[in-house]
Amino acid sequence: MQATLALEDGTIFKGRAFGAAGERWGEVVFNTGMTGYQEILTDPSYCGQIVVMTYPLIGNYGINREDFESKKSYVRGFVVHEECTQPSNWRASYRLADFLDREGVVGLSGVDTRALTRHLRNYGTMRGVISTEAADPRDLVEKARSCPHLTGQELVPEVATEEIYVLEGNGPRVVLIDLGSKLNIIRHLQKRNCEVVVVPPKTTPQEILSLHPQGVLISNGPGDPVDVPATIATTRELIGRLPMFGICLGHQVIALALGAKTYKMKFGHRGANHPVKDLATGKVYITSHNHGFSVAEESLRGLPVVVSHRNLNDQTVEGIRHRHLPVFAVQYHPEASPGPQESAYLFDQFMELMRDA
């Protein structure tokens, strides 16, 4: 079966369909990871997006039962150069195509993903429609142009918990504000014996304080950070009352709560090989990324924060730290999955803040 990807600027890519049949729309983005497609497909931060993998062969180790980052996939479309139909790995339970079919994700293979990626790098991420249905490509382009932009969509409620739940532990109690948290964030907290109380995005400051936590962690999630005003307001109220750690979207939420601004990047950071410098130590870490928005550094002037981490590819802000209060955040993913594990030390710093509070 043939499938087509149409971009809003009129560019068309055709190839072979795999996974689910049908038609999906979303923001078209690319990820440069050589491995980790299972974690990418189950990362809630990709909600509302069609993901292009730059590595040419995808699916060669199949899908296993251990490496999920959420209970399902929120990706709307998946574009690869070559789909491996016969995976070989001792942990594999089923093929990539079977997983996409089960999750309702439309797949497209046989595409020149280098050309597609260069196009997105040159002109920026854009809306697109991926379809296995026989249709005039010009109609698909018009559909892409009529799709909603990522900003303004309420994506976080699609991926976040609706109810408070508790994961037992013998250490400090941490409230995790779930904006679409990856499971590996929870795994890192549990590894450090934390009792994790996962709460919905609109949980009030009073409700959080009534849980008597030792710290608050604000998770990653999809979309534009300005689209979660309730979480920003809650964060603003809690700053200075509890140690606080933000990851990815959580980083942007903390920045906005402190009075900074964010902006949409041309094509974002999505991959597992971004060099980030810890400005306090001078050490450079290879890090995992998935974000299309960033904190505007000029908006930090006059605020009681310092830039703690910087991306060495484009010099963008990768972390901030409050000058006086136990509050810090990073734009990238210290929990990795996929990606290098070397930034896990940030969870240890969060533990130290809670012990010293």
Secondary structure, 3 states (H helix, E strand, C coil): CEEEEEECCCCEEEEEEEEECCEEEEEEEEECCCCCHHHHHCCHHHCCEEEEECCCEECCCCECCCCCCCCCCCCCEEECCEECCCCCCCCCCECHHHHHHHHCCEEEECCCHHHHHHHHHHHCCEEEEEECCCCCHHHHHHHHHHCCCCCCCCCHHHHCCCCCEEECCCCCEEEEECCCCCHHHHHHHHHCCCEEEEECCCCCHHHHHHCCCCEEEECCCCCCHHHCHHHHHHHHHHECCECEEEECHHHHHHHHHCCCCEEEEEEEEEEEEEEEEECCCCCEEEEEEEEEEEECHHHHCCCCEEEEEEECCCCCEEEEEECCCCEEEECCECCCCCCCCCCCHHHHHHHHHHHHC
